């Protein structure tokens, strides 16, 4: 396997989640609801961070565990997300 520092950056899921976290910061730049803004931006950052950390682990079980953390971070919104609406969140 290639060096961990490079490998996670080649993952499509990391690149897309990283781009989304940057876009979320941009969109919420003027948001005055500090609690909402903080929770959403931390959640958005947590997704690519967990993917990167998992990719740096040596075994597949650990990588899968961190992918699970990333998936859970994506559900960190204070807004309800009924199962029928979850696929729409992935379009964002």
C-alpha contacts under 8 A as a table, 3 or more apart, distances in Angstrom:
res1	aa1	res2	aa2	distance
2	X	6	X	7.24
2	X	7	X	6.26
3	X	6	X	5.77
3	X	7	X	6.29
4	X	7	X	5.09
4	X	8	X	6.60
4	X	55	X	6.48
4	X	56	X	4.85
5	X	8	X	6.78
5	X	9	X	7.62
5	X	56	X	7.20
6	X	9	X	5.65
6	X	10	X	6.92
7	X	10	X	5.41
7	X	11	X	7.01
7	X	55	X	7.19
8	X	11	X	5.31
8	X	14	X	6.68
8	X	51	X	7.25
8	X	52	X	5.38
8	X	55	X	5.64
8	X	56	X	7.59
9	X	12	X	7.94
9	X	14	X	6.42
9	X	15	X	6.50
9	X	52	X	7.67
10	X	14	X	7.61
10	X	15	X	7.33
11	X	14	X	5.30
11	X	15	X	6.36
12	X	15	X	5.11
12	X	16	X	6.10
13	X	16	X	5.30
13	X	17	X	6.05
14	X	17	X	5.18
14	X	18	X	5.89
14	X	48	X	5.34
14	X	51	X	6.31
14	X	52	X	7.21
15	X	18	X	5.16
15	X	19	X	6.13
15	X	48	X	7.87
16	X	19	X	5.11
16	X	20	X	6.10
17	X	20	X	4.96
17	X	21	X	6.17
17	X	44	X	7.67
17	X	47	X	6.51
17	X	48	X	5.53
18	X	21	X	5.16
18	X	22	X	6.43
18	X	45	X	7.40
18	X	47	X	7.87
18	X	48	X	5.49
19	X	22	X	5.20
19	X	23	X	6.25
20	X	23	X	4.97
20	X	24	X	6.09
20	X	44	X	7.40
20	X	92	X	7.76
21	X	24	X	5.07
21	X	25	X	6.34
21	X	41	X	7.04
21	X	44	X	4.92
21	X	45	X	5.69
22	X	25	X	5.20
22	X	26	X	6.34
23	X	26	X	4.98
23	X	27	X	6.09
24	X	27	X	5.07
24	X	28	X	6.06
24	X	41	X	6.74
24	X	44	X	7.35
25	X	28	X	5.28
25	X	29	X	5.94
25	X	41	X	6.38
26	X	29	X	5.28
27	X	30	X	7.60
28	X	31	X	5.01
28	X	37	X	6.57
31	X	34	X	7.08
31	X	37	X	6.62
32	X	37	X	7.76
33	X	36	X	5.49
33	X	37	X	6.09
34	X	37	X	5.02
34	X	38	X	5.87
35	X	38	X	5.17
35	X	39	X	6.20
36	X	39	X	5.28
36	X	40	X	6.13
36	X	78	X	7.76
37	X	40	X	5.32
37	X	41	X	5.99
38	X	41	X	5.36
38	X	42	X	5.98
39	X	42	X	5.30
39	X	43	X	6.04
39	X	76	X	7.59
39	X	77	X	7.21
39	X	78	X	7.95
40	X	43	X	5.09
40	X	44	X	6.05
40	X	76	X	7.28
40	X	77	X	6.17
41	X	44	X	4.96
41	X	45	X	6.12
42	X	45	X	5.15
42	X	46	X	6.05
43	X	46	X	5.06
43	X	47	X	6.75
43	X	73	X	5.31
43	X	74	X	6.31
43	X	76	X	5.78
43	X	77	X	7.45
44	X	47	X	5.76
44	X	48	X	7.71
44	X	73	X	7.26
44	X	74	X	6.68
45	X	48	X	6.06
45	X	49	X	6.25
46	X	49	X	4.98
46	X	50	X	5.91
46	X	70	X	6.54
46	X	73	X	6.06
47	X	50	X	5.42
47	X	51	X	6.37
47	X	69	X	7.68
47	X	70	X	4.33
47	X	71	X	6.96
47	X	73	X	5.78
47	X	74	X	6.34
48	X	51	X	5.01
48	X	52	X	6.08
48	X	70	X	7.10
49	X	52	X	5.19
49	X	53	X	6.14
49	X	70	X	7.82
50	X	53	X	5.03
50	X	54	X	5.97
50	X	66	X	5.52
50	X	67	X	6.66
50	X	69	X	6.48
50	X	70	X	5.30
51	X	54	X	5.18
51	X	55	X	6.15
51	X	63	X	7.79
51	X	66	X	6.21
51	X	67	X	5.74
51	X	70	X	6.30
52	X	55	X	5.15
52	X	56	X	6.43
53	X	56	X	5.22
53	X	57	X	6.77
53	X	63	X	7.99
53	X	66	X	7.11
54	X	57	X	5.29
54	X	62	X	6.33
54	X	63	X	4.21
54	X	64	X	7.26
54	X	65	X	7.37
54	X	66	X	4.86
54	X	67	X	6.76
55	X	58	X	7.85
55	X	63	X	5.71
56	X	63	X	7.89
57	X	60	X	7.88
57	X	62	X	6.26
57	X	63	X	6.20
58	X	62	X	7.43
58	X	63	X	7.90
59	X	62	X	5.56
59	X	63	X	6.45
60	X	63	X	4.94
60	X	64	X	6.06
61	X	64	X	5.14
61	X	65	X	6.20
62	X	65	X	4.93
62	X	66	X	6.36
63	X	66	X	5.24
63	X	67	X	6.23
64	X	67	X	4.96
64	X	68	X	6.25
65	X	68	X	5.08
65	X	69	X	6.48
66	X	69	X	4.81
66	X	70	X	6.18
67	X	70	X	4.95
67	X	71	X	6.15
68	X	71	X	5.01
68	X	72	X	6.18
69	X	72	X	5.04
69	X	73	X	6.16
70	X	73	X	5.00
70	X	74	X	6.39
71	X	74	X	5.23
71	X	75	X	6.86
72	X	75	X	5.21
72	X	76	X	6.71
73	X	76	X	5.06
74	X	77	X	7.38
75	X	81	X	7.88
77	X	80	X	7.48
81	X	85	X	6.07
81	X	86	X	6.19
82	X	85	X	5.47
82	X	86	X	6.62
83	X	86	X	5.28
83	X	87	X	7.99
84	X	87	X	7.07
85	X	88	X	5.46
85	X	89	X	6.94
86	X	89	X	5.26
86	X	90	X	7.10
87	X	90	X	5.42
87	X	91	X	7.17
88	X	91	X	5.30
88	X	92	X	7.26
89	X	92	X	5.62
